[in-house]
Amino acid sequence: MVELSRKEVLIMTYSTGEKPGKGNYQCTTCGEIVHLDDDTDTLPPCPKCNHTTYRKV
């Protein structure tokens, strides 16, 4: 198993308001998945818990 540094983990997270591109993003608090259809879509607050940090899945 490869361990990531804190800096690498922070780089791999995205926040509400960012436009990280097409794909699925998982809330780092509750695990809810948000799907962005377009490269210009903006990450919303999590629809389940209102948290604002995601990771790409």
PDBQT receptor file of N, H, CA, C and O in Angstrom, charges set to zero:
ATOM      1  N   MET A   1       0.838  -1.184   0.000  1.00  0.00    +0.000 N 
ATOM      2  CA  MET A   1       0.000   0.000   0.000  1.00  0.00    +0.000 C 
ATOM      3  C   MET A   1       0.878   1.241   0.000  1.00  0.00    +0.000 C 
ATOM      4  O   MET A   1       1.855   1.315   0.746  1.00  0.00    +0.000 OA
ATOM      5  N   VAL A   2       0.535   2.213  -0.832  1.00  0.00    +0.000 N 
ATOM      6  H   VAL A   2      -0.259   2.152  -1.438  1.00  0.00    +0.000 HD
ATOM      7  CA  VAL A   2       1.296   3.451  -0.932  1.00  0.00    +0.000 C 
ATOM      8  C   VAL A   2       0.679   4.488  -0.012  1.00  0.00    +0.000 C 
ATOM      9  O   VAL A   2      -0.530   4.718  -0.042  1.00  0.00    +0.000 OA
ATOM     10  N   GLU A   3       1.518   5.114   0.809  1.00  0.00    +0.000 N 
ATOM     11  H   GLU A   3       2.500   4.926   0.834  1.00  0.00    +0.000 HD
ATOM     12  CA  GLU A   3       1.028   6.171   1.686  1.00  0.00    +0.000 C 
ATOM     13  C   GLU A   3       1.257   7.513   1.024  1.00  0.00    +0.000 C 
ATOM     14  O   GLU A   3       2.310   7.752   0.434  1.00  0.00    +0.000 OA
ATOM     15  N   LEU A   4       0.268   8.389   1.122  1.00  0.00    +0.000 N 
ATOM     16  H   LEU A   4      -0.588   8.195   1.602  1.00  0.00    +0.000 HD
ATOM     17  CA  LEU A   4       0.382   9.722   0.553  1.00  0.00    +0.000 C 
ATOM     18  C   LEU A   4       0.699  10.727   1.646  1.00  0.00    +0.000 C 
ATOM     19  O   LEU A   4       0.258  10.579   2.786  1.00  0.00    +0.000 OA
ATOM     20  N   SER A   5       1.464  11.745   1.294  1.00  0.00    +0.000 N 
ATOM     21  H   SER A   5       1.822  11.865   0.368  1.00  0.00    +0.000 HD
ATOM     22  CA  SER A   5       1.743  12.806   2.253  1.00  0.00    +0.000 C 
ATOM     23  C   SER A   5       0.503  13.688   2.399  1.00  0.00    +0.000 C 
ATOM     24  O   SER A   5      -0.395  13.651   1.558  1.00  0.00    +0.000 OA
ATOM     25  N   ARG A   6       0.462  14.466   3.449  1.00  0.00    +0.000 N 
ATOM     26  H   ARG A   6       1.191  14.496   4.132  1.00  0.00    +0.000 HD
ATOM     27  CA  ARG A   6      -0.674  15.380   3.677  1.00  0.00    +0.000 C 
ATOM     28  C   ARG A   6      -0.821  16.336   2.496  1.00  0.00    +0.000 C 
ATOM     29  O   ARG A   6      -1.942  16.640   2.090  1.00  0.00    +0.000 OA
ATOM     30  N   LYS A   7       0.289  16.815   1.938  1.00  0.00    +0.000 N 
ATOM     31  H   LYS A   7       1.200  16.568   2.268  1.00  0.00    +0.000 HD
ATOM     32  CA  LYS A   7       0.248  17.722   0.799  1.00  0.00    +0.000 C 
ATOM     33  C   LYS A   7      -0.395  17.042  -0.408  1.00  0.00    +0.000 C 
ATOM     34  O   LYS A   7      -1.214  17.652  -1.095  1.00  0.00    +0.000 OA
ATOM     35  N   GLU A   8      -0.035  15.793  -0.671  1.00  0.00    +0.000 N 
ATOM     36  H   GLU A   8       0.630  15.297  -0.113  1.00  0.00    +0.000 HD
ATOM     37  CA  GLU A   8      -0.619  15.058  -1.791  1.00  0.00    +0.000 C 
ATOM     38  C   GLU A   8      -2.118  14.860  -1.600  1.00  0.00    +0.000 C 
ATOM     39  O   GLU A   8      -2.878  14.951  -2.564  1.00  0.00    +0.000 OA
ATOM     40  N   VAL A   9      -2.548  14.595  -0.387  1.00  0.00    +0.000 N 
ATOM     41  H   VAL A   9      -1.931  14.521   0.396  1.00  0.00    +0.000 HD
ATOM     42  CA  VAL A   9      -3.966  14.412  -0.103  1.00  0.00    +0.000 C 
ATOM     43  C   VAL A   9      -4.704  15.724  -0.317  1.00  0.00    +0.000 C 
ATOM     44  O   VAL A   9      -5.785  15.725  -0.906  1.00  0.00    +0.000 OA
ATOM     45  N   LEU A  10      -4.153  16.835   0.142  1.00  0.00    +0.000 N 
ATOM     46  H   LEU A  10      -3.275  16.834   0.621  1.00  0.00    +0.000 HD
ATOM     47  CA  LEU A  10      -4.797  18.137  -0.031  1.00  0.00    +0.000 C 
ATOM     48  C   LEU A  10      -4.906  18.506  -1.502  1.00  0.00    +0.000 C 
ATOM     49  O   LEU A  10      -5.902  19.103  -1.911  1.00  0.00    +0.000 OA
ATOM     50  N   ILE A  11      -3.918  18.170  -2.297  1.00  0.00    +0.000 N 
ATOM     51  H   ILE A  11      -3.109  17.685  -1.965  1.00  0.00    +0.000 HD
ATOM     52  CA  ILE A  11      -3.955  18.457  -3.730  1.00  0.00    +0.000 C 
ATOM     53  C   ILE A  11      -5.073  17.663  -4.401  1.00  0.00    +0.000 C 
ATOM     54  O   ILE A  11      -5.646  18.126  -5.388  1.00  0.00    +0.000 OA
ATOM     55  N   MET A  12      -5.389  16.497  -3.892  1.00  0.00    +0.000 N 
ATOM     56  H   MET A  12      -4.924  16.121  -3.090  1.00  0.00    +0.000 HD
ATOM     57  CA  MET A  12      -6.375  15.628  -4.503  1.00  0.00    +0.000 C 
ATOM     58  C   MET A  12      -7.796  15.927  -4.037  1.00  0.00    +0.000 C 
ATOM     59  O   MET A  12      -8.726  15.218  -4.423  1.00  0.00    +0.000 OA
ATOM     60  N   THR A  13      -7.988  16.960  -3.216  1.00  0.00    +0.000 N 
ATOM     61  H   THR A  13      -7.233  17.536  -2.902  1.00  0.00    +0.000 HD
ATOM     62  CA  THR A  13      -9.324  17.318  -2.771  1.00  0.00    +0.000 C 
ATOM     63  C   THR A  13      -9.786  18.573  -3.497  1.00  0.00    +0.000 C 
ATOM     64  O   THR A  13      -8.981  19.391  -3.942  1.00  0.00    +0.000 OA
ATOM     65  N   TYR A  14     -11.094  18.701  -3.604  1.00  0.00    +0.000 N 
ATOM     66  H   TYR A  14     -11.748  18.036  -3.243  1.00  0.00    +0.000 HD
ATOM     67  CA  TYR A  14     -11.713  19.824  -4.304  1.00  0.00    +0.000 C 
ATOM     68  C   TYR A  14     -12.762  20.446  -3.400  1.00  0.00    +0.000 C 
ATOM     69  O   TYR A  14     -13.349  19.761  -2.562  1.00  0.00    +0.000 OA
ATOM     70  N   SER A  15     -12.998  21.729  -3.564  1.00  0.00    +0.000 N 
ATOM     71  H   SER A  15     -12.521  22.285  -4.245  1.00  0.00    +0.000 HD
ATOM     72  CA  SER A  15     -13.949  22.441  -2.720  1.00  0.00    +0.000 C 
ATOM     73  C   SER A  15     -15.112  22.991  -3.522  1.00  0.00    +0.000 C 
ATOM     74  O   SER A  15     -15.016  23.195  -4.732  1.00  0.00    +0.000 OA
ATOM     75  N   THR A  16     -16.215  23.227  -2.823  1.00  0.00    +0.000 N 
ATOM     76  H   THR A  16     -16.293  23.061  -1.840  1.00  0.00    +0.000 HD
ATOM     77  CA  THR A  16     -17.384  23.865  -3.414  1.00  0.00    +0.000 C 
ATOM     78  C   THR A  16     -16.943  25.141  -4.128  1.00  0.00    +0.000 C 
ATOM     79  O   THR A  16     -16.152  25.923  -3.600  1.00  0.00    +0.000 OA
ATOM     80  N   GLY A  17     -17.467  25.334  -5.338  1.00  0.00    +0.000 N 
ATOM     81  H   GLY A  17     -18.109  24.698  -5.767  1.00  0.00    +0.000 HD
ATOM     82  CA  GLY A  17     -17.126  26.509  -6.135  1.00  0.00    +0.000 C 
ATOM     83  C   GLY A  17     -16.056  26.243  -7.179  1.00  0.00    +0.000 C 
ATOM     84  O   GLY A  17     -15.913  27.013  -8.129  1.00  0.00    +0.000 OA
ATOM     85  N   GLU A  18     -15.296  25.155  -7.015  1.00  0.00    +0.000 N 
ATOM     86  H   GLU A  18     -15.412  24.530  -6.244  1.00  0.00    +0.000 HD
ATOM     87  CA  GLU A  18     -14.271  24.818  -8.007  1.00  0.00    +0.000 C 
ATOM     88  C   GLU A  18     -14.903  24.127  -9.206  1.00  0.00    +0.000 C 
ATOM     89  O   GLU A  18     -16.000  23.575  -9.116  1.00  0.00    +0.000 OA
ATOM     90  N   LYS A  19     -14.194  24.166 -10.331  1.00  0.00    +0.000 N 
ATOM     91  H   LYS A  19     -13.303  24.614 -10.404  1.00  0.00    +0.000 HD
ATOM     92  CA  LYS A  19     -14.613  23.493 -11.569  1.00  0.00    +0.000 C 
ATOM     93  C   LYS A  19     -13.559  22.446 -11.919  1.00  0.00    +0.000 C 
ATOM     94  O   LYS A  19     -12.722  22.675 -12.793  1.00  0.00    +0.000 OA
ATOM     95  N   PRO A  20     -13.597  21.295 -11.239  1.00  0.00    +0.000 N 
ATOM     96  CA  PRO A  20     -12.547  20.293 -11.417  1.00  0.00    +0.000 C 
ATOM     97  C   PRO A  20     -12.680  19.413 -12.655  1.00  0.00    +0.000 C 
ATOM     98  O   PRO A  20     -11.789  18.610 -12.934  1.00  0.00    +0.000 OA
ATOM     99  N   GLY A  21     -13.767  19.548 -13.396  1.00  0.00    +0.000 N 
ATOM    100  H   GLY A  21     -14.490  20.200 -13.169  1.00  0.00    +0.000 HD
ATOM    101  CA  GLY A  21     -13.947  18.748 -14.605  1.00  0.00    +0.000 C 
ATOM    102  C   GLY A  21     -14.996  17.669 -14.441  1.00  0.00    +0.000 C 
ATOM    103  O   GLY A  21     -15.523  17.436 -13.353  1.00  0.00    +0.000 OA
ATOM    104  N   LYS A  22     -15.286  17.011 -15.571  1.00  0.00    +0.000 N 
ATOM    105  H   LYS A  22     -14.858  17.200 -16.454  1.00  0.00    +0.000 HD
ATOM    106  CA  LYS A  22     -16.295  15.942 -15.594  1.00  0.00    +0.000 C 
ATOM    107  C   LYS A  22     -15.907  14.817 -14.649  1.00  0.00    +0.000 C 
ATOM    108  O   LYS A  22     -14.727  14.536 -14.438  1.00  0.00    +0.000 OA
ATOM    109  N   GLY A  23     -16.933  14.176 -14.080  1.00  0.00    +0.000 N 
ATOM    110  H   GLY A  23     -17.892  14.404 -14.250  1.00  0.00    +0.000 HD
ATOM    111  CA  GLY A  23     -16.667  12.994 -13.267  1.00  0.00    +0.000 C 
ATOM    112  C   GLY A  23     -17.473  12.958 -11.996  1.00  0.00    +0.000 C 
ATOM    113  O   GLY A  23     -18.364  13.777 -11.771  1.00  0.00    +0.000 OA
ATOM    114  N   ASN A  24     -17.139  11.984 -11.166  1.00  0.00    +0.000 N 
ATOM    115  H   ASN A  24     -16.415  11.319 -11.349  1.00  0.00    +0.000 HD
ATOM    116  CA  ASN A  24     -17.809  11.780  -9.890  1.00  0.00    +0.000 C 
ATOM    117  C   ASN A  24     -16.906  12.249  -8.758  1.00  0.00    +0.000 C 
ATOM    118  O   ASN A  24     -15.703  11.986  -8.751  1.00  0.00    +0.000 OA
ATOM    119  N   TYR A  25     -17.506  12.943  -7.809  1.00  0.00    +0.000 N 
ATOM    120  H   TYR A  25     -18.483  13.156  -7.815  1.00  0.00    +0.000 HD
ATOM    121  CA  TYR A  25     -16.788  13.484  -6.662  1.00  0.00    +0.000 C 
ATOM    122  C   TYR A  25     -17.512  13.055  -5.398  1.00  0.00    +0.000 C 
ATOM    123  O   TYR A  25     -18.734  13.166  -5.302  1.00  0.00    +0.000 OA
ATOM    124  N   GLN A  26     -16.745  12.562  -4.422  1.00  0.00    +0.000 N 
ATOM    125  H   GLN A  26     -15.752  12.472  -4.500  1.00  0.00    +0.000 HD
ATOM    126  CA  GLN A  26     -17.320  12.039  -3.196  1.00  0.00    +0.000 C 
ATOM    127  C   GLN A  26     -17.069  13.009  -2.048  1.00  0.00    +0.000 C 
ATOM    128  O   GLN A  26     -15.945  13.465  -1.839  1.00  0.00    +0.000 OA
ATOM    129  N   CYS A  27     -18.121  13.315  -1.315  1.00  0.00    +0.000 N 
ATOM    130  H   CYS A  27     -19.034  12.944  -1.484  1.00  0.00    +0.000 HD
ATOM    131  CA  CYS A  27     -18.011  14.179  -0.143  1.00  0.00    +0.000 C 
ATOM    132  C   CYS A  27     -17.078  13.515   0.868  1.00  0.00    +0.000 C 
ATOM    133  O   CYS A  27     -17.215  12.327   1.159  1.00  0.00    +0.000 OA
ATOM    134  N   THR A  28     -16.135  14.282   1.399  1.00  0.00    +0.000 N 
ATOM    135  H   THR A  28     -16.024  15.247   1.163  1.00  0.00    +0.000 HD
ATOM    136  CA  THR A  28     -15.182  13.715   2.357  1.00  0.00    +0.000 C 
ATOM    137  C   THR A  28     -15.786  13.552   3.744  1.00  0.00    +0.000 C 
ATOM    138  O   THR A  28     -15.161  12.952   4.619  1.00  0.00    +0.000 OA
ATOM    139  N   THR A  29     -16.995  14.075   3.962  1.00  0.00    +0.000 N 
ATOM    140  H   THR A  29     -17.503  14.563   3.252  1.00  0.00    +0.000 HD
ATOM    141  CA  THR A  29     -17.643  13.934   5.258  1.00  0.00    +0.000 C 
ATOM    142  C   THR A  29     -18.626  12.773   5.292  1.00  0.00    +0.000 C 
ATOM    143  O   THR A  29     -18.534  11.912   6.168  1.00  0.00    +0.000 OA
ATOM    144  N   CYS A  30     -19.568  12.736   4.348  1.00  0.00    +0.000 N 
ATOM    145  H   CYS A  30     -19.643  13.436   3.637  1.00  0.00    +0.000 HD
ATOM    146  CA  CYS A  30     -20.629  11.715   4.411  1.00  0.00    +0.000 C 
ATOM    147  C   CYS A  30     -20.545  10.665   3.308  1.00  0.00    +0.000 C 
ATOM    148  O   CYS A  30     -21.229   9.644   3.382  1.00  0.00    +0.000 OA
ATOM    149  N   GLY A  31     -19.718  10.896   2.282  1.00  0.00    +0.000 N 
ATOM    150  H   GLY A  31     -19.163  11.725   2.221  1.00  0.00    +0.000 HD
ATOM    151  CA  GLY A  31     -19.564   9.912   1.217  1.00  0.00    +0.000 C 
ATOM    152  C   GLY A  31     -20.530  10.064   0.055  1.00  0.00    +0.000 C 
ATOM    153  O   GLY A  31     -20.474   9.284  -0.896  1.00  0.00    +0.000 OA
ATOM    154  N   GLU A  32     -21.414  11.049   0.110  1.00  0.00    +0.000 N 
ATOM    155  H   GLU A  32     -21.460  11.682   0.883  1.00  0.00    +0.000 HD
ATOM    156  CA  GLU A  32     -22.359  11.290  -0.984  1.00  0.00    +0.000 C 
ATOM    157  C   GLU A  32     -21.586  11.558  -2.285  1.00  0.00    +0.000 C 
ATOM    158  O   GLU A  32     -20.556  12.232  -2.274  1.00  0.00    +0.000 OA
ATOM    159  N   ILE A  33     -22.090  11.029  -3.394  1.00  0.00    +0.000 N 
ATOM    160  H   ILE A  33     -22.927  10.482  -3.403  1.00  0.00    +0.000 HD
ATOM    161  CA  ILE A  33     -21.453  11.217  -4.696  1.00  0.00    +0.000 C 
ATOM    162  C   ILE A  33     -22.186  12.314  -5.464  1.00  0.00    +0.000 C 
ATOM    163  O   ILE A  33     -23.414  12.320  -5.549  1.00  0.00    +0.000 OA
ATOM    164  N   VAL A  34     -21.408  13.241  -6.020  1.00  0.00    +0.000 N 
ATOM    165  H   VAL A  34     -20.410  13.237  -5.951  1.00  0.00    +0.000 HD
ATOM    166  CA  VAL A  34     -21.933  14.296  -6.892  1.00  0.00    +0.000 C 
ATOM    167  C   VAL A  34     -21.317  14.067  -8.265  1.00  0.00    +0.000 C 
ATOM    168  O   VAL A  34     -20.107  13.875  -8.378  1.00  0.00    +0.000 OA
ATOM    169  N   HIS A  35     -22.139  14.088  -9.305  1.00  0.00    +0.000 N 
ATOM    170  H   HIS A  35     -23.123  14.245  -9.213  1.00  0.00    +0.000 HD
ATOM    171  CA  HIS A  35     -21.650  13.880 -10.666  1.00  0.00    +0.000 C 
ATOM    172  C   HIS A  35     -21.659  15.209 -11.410  1.00  0.00    +0.000 C 
ATOM    173  O   HIS A  35     -22.670  15.911 -11.428  1.00  0.00    +0.000 OA
ATOM    174  N   LEU A  36     -20.532  15.550 -12.023  1.00  0.00    +0.000 N 
ATOM    175  H   LEU A  36     -19.711  14.980 -12.009  1.00  0.00    +0.000 HD
ATOM    176  CA  LEU A  36     -20.447  16.735 -12.875  1.00  0.00    +0.000 C 
ATOM    177  C   LEU A  36     -20.426  16.258 -14.322  1.00  0.00    +0.000 C 
ATOM    178  O   LEU A  36     -19.606  15.419 -14.695  1.00  0.00    +0.000 OA
ATOM    179  N   ASP A  37     -21.329  16.797 -15.131  1.00  0.00    +0.000 N 
ATOM    180  H   ASP A  37     -21.995  17.479 -14.828  1.00  0.00    +0.000 HD
ATOM    181  CA  ASP A  37     -21.469  16.381 -16.532  1.00  0.00    +0.000 C 
ATOM    182  C   ASP A  37     -20.565  17.124 -17.494  1.00  0.00    +0.000 C 
ATOM    183  O   ASP A  37     -20.310  16.643 -18.597  1.00  0.00    +0.000 OA
ATOM    184  N   ASP A  38     -20.078  18.287 -17.096  1.00  0.00    +0.000 N 
ATOM    185  H   ASP A  38     -20.285  18.678 -16.199  1.00  0.00    +0.000 HD
ATOM    186  CA  ASP A  38     -19.361  19.151 -18.027  1.00  0.00    +0.000 C 
ATOM    187  C   ASP A  38     -18.131  19.739 -17.337  1.00  0.00    +0.000 C 
ATOM    188  O   ASP A  38     -18.105  19.880 -16.114  1.00  0.00    +0.000 OA
ATOM    189  N   ASP A  39     -17.121  20.078 -18.122  1.00  0.00    +0.000 N 
ATOM    190  H   ASP A  39     -17.141  19.963 -19.115  1.00  0.00    +0.000 HD
ATOM    191  CA  ASP A  39     -15.906  20.683 -17.570  1.00  0.00    +0.000 C 
ATOM    192  C   ASP A  39     -16.162  22.043 -16.938  1.00  0.00    +0.000 C 
ATOM    193  O   ASP A  39     -15.344  22.519 -16.151  1.00  0.00    +0.000 OA
ATOM    194  N   THR A  40     -17.277  22.674 -17.267  1.00  0.00    +0.000 N 
ATOM    195  H   THR A  40     -17.942  22.287 -17.907  1.00  0.00    +0.000 HD
ATOM    196  CA  THR A  40     -17.577  24.004 -16.724  1.00  0.00    +0.000 C 
ATOM    197  C   THR A  40     -18.516  23.945 -15.516  1.00  0.00    +0.000 C 
ATOM    198  O   THR A  40     -18.838  24.984 -14.937  1.00  0.00    +0.000 OA
ATOM    199  N   ASP A  41     -18.964  22.731 -15.124  1.00  0.00    +0.000 N 
ATOM    200  H   ASP A  41     -18.703  21.887 -15.593  1.00  0.00    +0.000 HD
ATOM    201  CA  ASP A  41     -19.827  22.598 -13.947  1.00  0.00    +0.000 C 
ATOM    202  C   ASP A  41     -19.052  22.928 -12.675  1.00  0.00    +0.000 C 
ATOM    203  O   ASP A  41     -17.860  22.640 -12.565  1.00  0.00    +0.000 OA
ATOM    204  N   THR A  42     -19.740  23.530 -11.731  1.00  0.00    +0.000 N 
ATOM    205  H   THR A  42     -20.708  23.764 -11.821  1.00  0.00    +0.000 HD
ATOM    206  CA  THR A  42     -19.154  23.925 -10.452  1.00  0.00    +0.000 C 
ATOM    207  C   THR A  42     -19.609  22.967  -9.357  1.00  0.00    +0.000 C 
ATOM    208  O   THR A  42     -20.777  22.583  -9.306  1.00  0.00    +0.000 OA
ATOM    209  N   LEU A  43     -18.683  22.583  -8.481  1.00  0.00    +0.000 N 
ATOM    210  H   LEU A  43     -17.734  22.895  -8.523  1.00  0.00    +0.000 HD
ATOM    211  CA  LEU A  43     -19.045  21.712  -7.360  1.00  0.00    +0.000 C 
ATOM    212  C   LEU A  43     -19.958  22.473  -6.394  1.00  0.00    +0.000 C 
ATOM    213  O   LEU A  43     -19.619  23.570  -5.951  1.00  0.00    +0.000 OA
ATOM    214  N   PRO A  44     -21.111  21.891  -6.071  1.00  0.00    +0.000 N 
ATOM    215  CA  PRO A  44     -22.021  22.515  -5.117  1.00  0.00    +0.000 C 
ATOM    216  C   PRO A  44     -21.677  22.068  -3.695  1.00  0.00    +0.000 C 
ATOM    217  O   PRO A  44     -20.853  21.171  -3.516  1.00  0.00    +0.000 OA
ATOM    218  N   PRO A  45     -22.295  22.679  -2.684  1.00  0.00    +0.000 N 
ATOM    219  CA  PRO A  45     -22.192  22.080  -1.353  1.00  0.00    +0.000 C 
ATOM    220  C   PRO A  45     -22.827  20.687  -1.421  1.00  0.00    +0.000 C 
ATOM    221  O   PRO A  45     -23.714  20.457  -2.242  1.00  0.00    +0.000 OA
ATOM    222  N   CYS A  46     -22.396  19.781  -0.588  1.00  0.00    +0.000 N 
ATOM    223  H   CYS A  46     -21.675  19.968   0.080  1.00  0.00    +0.000 HD
ATOM    224  CA  CYS A  46     -22.941  18.426  -0.602  1.00  0.00    +0.000 C 
ATOM    225  C   CYS A  46     -24.458  18.477  -0.401  1.00  0.00    +0.000 C 
ATOM    226  O   CYS A  46     -24.939  19.108   0.540  1.00  0.00    +0.000 OA
ATOM    227  N   PRO A  47     -25.217  17.808  -1.290  1.00  0.00    +0.000 N 
ATOM    228  CA  PRO A  47     -26.672  17.822  -1.164  1.00  0.00    +0.000 C 
ATOM    229  C   PRO A  47     -27.188  17.061   0.061  1.00  0.00    +0.000 C 
ATOM    230  O   PRO A  47     -28.339  17.239   0.461  1.00  0.00    +0.000 OA
ATOM    231  N   LYS A  48     -26.348  16.220   0.654  1.00  0.00    +0.000 N 
ATOM    232  H   LYS A  48     -25.413  16.076   0.330  1.00  0.00    +0.000 HD
ATOM    233  CA  LYS A  48     -26.776  15.428   1.807  1.00  0.00    +0.000 C 
ATOM    234  C   LYS A  48     -26.418  16.094   3.140  1.00  0.00    +0.000 C 
ATOM    235  O   LYS A  48     -27.257  16.173   4.038  1.00  0.00    +0.000 OA
ATOM    236  N   CYS A  49     -25.161  16.579   3.273  1.00  0.00    +0.000 N 
ATOM    237  H   CYS A  49     -24.479  16.516   2.543  1.00  0.00    +0.000 HD
ATOM    238  CA  CYS A  49     -24.717  17.109   4.573  1.00  0.00    +0.000 C 
ATOM    239  C   CYS A  49     -24.271  18.572   4.523  1.00  0.00    +0.000 C 
ATOM    240  O   CYS A  49     -23.950  19.158   5.556  1.00  0.00    +0.000 OA
ATOM    241  N   ASN A  50     -24.251  19.163   3.319  1.00  0.00    +0.000 N 
ATOM    242  H   ASN A  50     -24.512  18.686   2.480  1.00  0.00    +0.000 HD
ATOM    243  CA  ASN A  50     -23.876  20.569   3.115  1.00  0.00    +0.000 C 
ATOM    244  C   ASN A  50     -22.386  20.839   3.330  1.00  0.00    +0.000 C 
ATOM    245  O   ASN A  50     -21.982  21.998   3.413  1.00  0.00    +0.000 OA
ATOM    246  N   HIS A  51     -21.562  19.788   3.422  1.00  0.00    +0.000 N 
ATOM    247  H   HIS A  51     -21.891  18.846   3.354  1.00  0.00    +0.000 HD
ATOM    248  CA  HIS A  51     -20.110  19.960   3.554  1.00  0.00    +0.000 C 
ATOM    249  C   HIS A  51     -19.553  20.453   2.220  1.00  0.00    +0.000 C 
ATOM    250  O   HIS A  51     -20.250  20.396   1.207  1.00  0.00    +0.000 OA
ATOM    251  N   THR A  52     -18.330  20.930   2.201  1.00  0.00    +0.000 N 
ATOM    252  H   THR A  52     -17.763  20.976   3.024  1.00  0.00    +0.000 HD
ATOM    253  CA  THR A  52     -17.807  21.583   0.991  1.00  0.00    +0.000 C 
ATOM    254  C   THR A  52     -16.511  21.007   0.444  1.00  0.00    +0.000 C 
ATOM    255  O   THR A  52     -15.860  21.657  -0.374  1.00  0.00    +0.000 OA
ATOM    256  N   THR A  53     -16.114  19.817   0.864  1.00  0.00    +0.000 N 
ATOM    257  H   THR A  53     -16.643  19.290   1.529  1.00  0.00    +0.000 HD
ATOM    258  CA  THR A  53     -14.864  19.223   0.388  1.00  0.00    +0.000 C 
ATOM    259  C   THR A  53     -15.134  17.860  -0.233  1.00  0.00    +0.000 C 
ATOM    260  O   THR A  53     -15.873  17.046   0.321  1.00  0.00    +0.000 OA
ATOM    261  N   TYR A  54     -14.521  17.621  -1.401  1.00  0.00    +0.000 N 
ATOM    262  H   TYR A  54     -13.921  18.282  -1.851  1.00  0.00    +0.000 HD
ATOM    263  CA  TYR A  54     -14.721  16.385  -2.155  1.00  0.00    +0.000 C 
ATOM    264  C   TYR A  54     -13.387  15.791  -2.588  1.00  0.00    +0.000 C 
ATOM    265  O   TYR A  54     -12.354  16.461  -2.587  1.00  0.00    +0.000 OA
ATOM    266  N   ARG A  55     -13.438  14.520  -2.956  1.00  0.00    +0.000 N 
ATOM    267  H   ARG A  55     -14.277  13.976  -2.957  1.00  0.00    +0.000 HD
ATOM    268  CA  ARG A  55     -12.313  13.874  -3.638  1.00  0.00    +0.000 C 
ATOM    269  C   ARG A  55     -12.884  13.203  -4.880  1.00  0.00    +0.000 C 
ATOM    270  O   ARG A  55     -14.035  12.767  -4.882  1.00  0.00    +0.000 OA
ATOM    271  N   LYS A  56     -12.086  13.121  -5.924  1.00  0.00    +0.000 N 
ATOM    272  H   LYS A  56     -11.151  13.476  -5.922  1.00  0.00    +0.000 HD
ATOM    273  CA  LYS A  56     -12.545  12.494  -7.175  1.00  0.00    +0.000 C 
ATOM    274  C   LYS A  56     -12.526  10.984  -7.009  1.00  0.00    +0.000 C 
ATOM    275  O   LYS A  56     -11.579  10.419  -6.461  1.00  0.00    +0.000 OA
ATOM    276  N   VAL A  57     -13.592  10.334  -7.491  1.00  0.00    +0.000 N 
ATOM    277  H   VAL A  57     -14.361  10.793  -7.936  1.00  0.00    +0.000 HD
ATOM    278  CA  VAL A  57     -13.685   8.870  -7.413  1.00  0.00    +0.000 C 
ATOM    279  C   VAL A  57     -13.930   8.297  -8.791  1.00  0.00    +0.000 C 
ATOM    280  O   VAL A  57     -14.039   7.081  -8.943  1.00  0.00    +0.000 OA
TER     281      VAL A  57
